[in-house]
Amino acid sequence: MTAIIIMIIIIIAKKEEAMNNSAVIRKENKKAIYRFMLDGEQYTKQQVSAGTGLSVATCNTLLNDMQSQGILSGGEKLSGEVGRSSILYRIRDDHESYLAVHFYMEQERRRIETIVFSPVGKILSRKKKTVESADGRQIEEMADRAVRQYPHTSQIIVGTPSIAEYGIIRHCDIPELEDVPLKAMLEDRFGVGVSMENDMHYKAYGYYKKNGNPDEVITLGYFPAHILPGTVTIHKGTMIKGANSFAGMTGFLPYNISRKEQLARLEPGTCIPFIVQSLCAVIVLLNPGLIVLTGSLINEDMLETVRQRCEADIPREYMPEFRIVDSFEQYYYEGMYQTAVDRKEI
């Protein structure tokens, strides 16, 4: 009798495991379809099948399911050559929206910005405010205005000029945000999922999504005046964050001077030694093939000097390519939007 009970338990457990695996595969397939359709265009089930590698029958089932969920619209028909027609599906641009919030110091002024994205990445709203104090309350108020305007907000993505340690702001450029549990505050206030990362993480992810490939090792470096620099590396498709999201914070390297003096020297004329030490540390530890640089301290005129000083310590054959861009802004937005898509439950 005991053996029979054990066999029944094993059979039930295997069935549950199979059901769970099937549910996971179904979610993954729906996510593949969703990502394929993110350009906002219309597709038949045959086109979705060709684009995702899934069978037409699977696509038919999942497309209908996603339509019933309100994620897709379908109804316009494409006539075939033999008199048959196919339904055209597209992502409903109004079924939800994503709110991105970030805050930063600019010329000693505190700024908060909100950006609202449609499901297919269209910017629906972008608002910026300069404030005397960029505390948690001010950020909540800015987010509240956006959520009131777009009540179907399903996620909030937060970029912070700090370490984002388990949802708590640490070592921030904006002192009044130090130790603020902003992630939990926003989740409690708005009742939606919140993702909070160091701003460089979103910028690197956005750059990778737009320009990278899975075999590359890419580092982004940001060197502003009088603010601690930061870097982040994407290693063959995986972002290097470290145990506490501290990885890449090269402003905390030992420079044998006080933090106050370090910040004072982060200006044209005295910044090159700090940039060189930051980049050498990244090259030795992570060996990127490409380092993309921006910030008010970076320009083409000083890049050759930086390269030569790096080569004084780094063998030339292991030096990466250096590339300067005017701004990481477009990559910042892209990274925040792509993070929302990754987190979307279907």
Buried (B, 14 or more C-beta within 10 A) or exposed (E): EEEEEEEEEEEEEEEEEEEEEEEEEBEEBBBBBBBBBBEEEBBBBBBBBBBBEBEEEBBBBBBBBBBEEEBBBBEEEBEEEEEEEBBBBBBBBEBBBBBBBBBBBEEEEBBBBBBBBBBBBEEBBEEEBEBEEBBBEBBBEBBBBBBEBBEEBBBBBBBBBBBBBEBBBBBBBBEBBEEBBBBBBBBEBBEBBBBBBBBBBBBBBBBBBEEBEEEBBBBBBBBBEBBBBBBBBBBEEEBBBEEEBBBBBBBBBEBEEEEEEBBEBBEEEEBBEBBBBBBBBBBEEBBBEBBBBBBBBBEEEBBEEBBEBBEEEBEEEEBBEBBBBEEBEBBBBBBBBBBBBEBBEB
